[in-house]
Amino acid sequence: MKTKKQYALFLAIFIIILLINFIFHLKKDTSDLNHISLEQWETTVSSKFHIQQLQFERVKNAYQAKEIYIKRLLTSHGIHSFQYDLFLRAFKKEEILEVWAKDKSATEFKLIKTFPFCKNSGTLGPKRKEGDLQIPEGFYRISHFNPKSNFLLSIKVSYPNASDKILSDPTQPGGDIYIHGNCYTVGCIPITDDKIQELYLLAMEAHQEEEQIPIHIFPTKNWSNILDEDSPHFSFWENSKQGFDLFEKNKKLPKVEVLENGEYDFE
């Protein structure tokens, strides 16, 4: 008969094997796209912007490193060409940047990737002044691509927007808010050099001259934890949550306007 020690050893080995299998499948499900076929991938005519960006060494290097991965990522979500719409959404408390995409013919966005912040800055609440170290909160667009960033590659958030210009410091609201590589921040969102290559390519291929990529930045996903009437940000957060709720309801981007008092109005 087996001793208690033998049973304990057998149980320990069995548990280790289960854990290894779990980790292996989890990793495969979230990061290994080598099994995705690109047979259905449709080659499209490169845009003028695409051609211009590939003149820069860092963008060219990013393509060499990430092009196949990006195509497989999109294909795994039913997108088979570089003809797609992109939407970014960031949550400061959870320290995550979500990437949503949809085929041009589709109506609803799908979550295709989540990047963790490498480092955070400031506290929950909107940015209101230069040097406050705050990551902005609100409804923005990607306004610039920087292939010569101090942090490898970067894409600029359109802070201050029309609301910020009303509610923030009238002379020094701050600016130069980017999503970038590396792991340093005083109000930007760093996601490491490796991940900024992926995001830069995704945004670059979705870029359209006539319509900038939207990015919504929120304090948290769990609004019930912060919507306290005693908070100085209560009215701002309550207003911002309306835009969050509209996208959550149908995965379609709401039309965002700014009223004279700086509040957002959604359609």
Secondary structure, 3 states (H helix, E strand, C coil): CCCHHHHHHHHHHHHHHHHHHHHHHHHHHHHCCCCCCCCCCCCCCCCHHHHHHCCCHHHHHHHHHHHHHHHHHHHCCCCCCCCEEEEEEEECCCCEEEEEEEECCCCCCEEEEEEECCCCCCCCCCCCCCCCCCCCCEEEEEEEEEEEECCEEEEEECCCCHHHHHHCCCCCCCCCEEEECCCCCCCCEECCHHHHHHHHHHHHHHCECCECCEEEEECCCCHHHCCCCCCCCHHHHHHHHHHHHHHHHHCCCCCEEECCCCCEEEC
